[in-house]
Structures are given as C-alpha cells and as structure tokens.
Amino acid sequence: MSHTRKRWSVPTWMLFHGMAEKIDDKFYKENKDQVLEIIKIICDNLPCPYCRKNASKYIKNNMKNINTKEKFKHFLYVFHNDVNKKLKKKHFEKSILNKYKTINILTAYKWFNDKFYGEYIVSHDFNKWRRNMVKDKVTNFFKDNWKKMFK
C-alpha cells in the first residue's frame, strides 16, 4: 500500500470498525439508514480514485439487510477483507475485530478527520473539493448523534 493511501485508509478503517463496535445497539436499529449513508458518503469520496470506484461498487452490490449491529460489524469485516484481497494483503480472521472493543472512538474520529480531508497528489479530479463538501454532512451527523450513538 502506498504511503499516501495508508495515511488516510488506516484512520478510515479504524473509524468504520470502531463505530461498528462502539455504536449503541438501539441507536443502530433506529438509525441504520443514516449510519450506512455516512459509510457510503465516505466511501464515495475516498481520496484514491481506484479505491473510491471499488468501494462504491462494493457498497452498491453488498449493502443490503444490514439491520443489526452484528450484521454491520460483519459487513465491514467482509468489506475490509475484500479490499485486502484486491491489494494482495493477508486475509484477517474475524478475531481481529476484538481489538476494536477497547478503541477510543473519539480519538479514532479525530484521527480520521485529520487525515481524510487532506490534499493528496494521487487525486487531481476535484476530489478534495468534493470531500470537503461532505465534511459538513459527516461532521454534523456525528455532532448531532454522538451522545446517543456512543453511550
């Protein structure tokens, strides 16, 4: 993985998996469409055009019937391994998700926020501008729901 991609991809996966682990069950059940929309928006605006295209396609084809927190965690696990396969990286066992039980979700969110919205040389397609347009939507979602999401 390139250094540039690693700069934003690791914080993004940390946020996704951390969110899935730490999200309140009741909040997820009542707001799953909004939660999944945030995942979709982020993936539709990844800094790497190749990553963005593949992630958007994966989500379009696989983001169905994710109506429980456990299914959400499983979806992200399978999605992450699909990405790893494309990058010729090792397949992770499901037990790796245990590390997210102790994650500080606020720290993960701040790290994502710091790295995701930067400017990347690989992308000359106005994607930074697009990412900044969705930044408000993502930020407002977390701001409006944080206390209910992560009790």
C-alpha positions, 0 to 999 in steps of 0.5 A: 500500500502506498504511503499516501493511501495508508495515511488516510485508509488506516484512520478510515478503517479504524473509524468504520470498525470502531463505530461498528463496535462502539455504536449503541445497539438501539441507536443502530436499529433506529438509525441504520439508514443514516449510519450506512449513508455516512459509510457510503458518503465516505466511501464515495469520496475516498481520496484514491480514485481506484479505491473510491470506484471499488468501494462504491461498487462494493457498497452498491452490490453488498449493502443490503439487510444490514439491520443489526449491529452484528450484521454491520460489524460483519459487513465491514469485516467482509468489506475490509477483507475484500479490499485486502484481497484486491491489494494482495494483503493477508486475509484477517480472521474475524478475531481481529475485530476484538481489538476494536472493543477497547478503541477510543472512538473519539480519538479514532474520529479525530484521527480520521478527520485529520487525515481524510480531508487532506490534499493528496497528489494521487487525486487531481479530479476535484476530489478534495473539493468534493470531500470537503463538501461532505465534511459538513454532512459527516461532521454534523451527523456525528455532532448531532448523534454522538451522545446517543450513538456512543453511550 
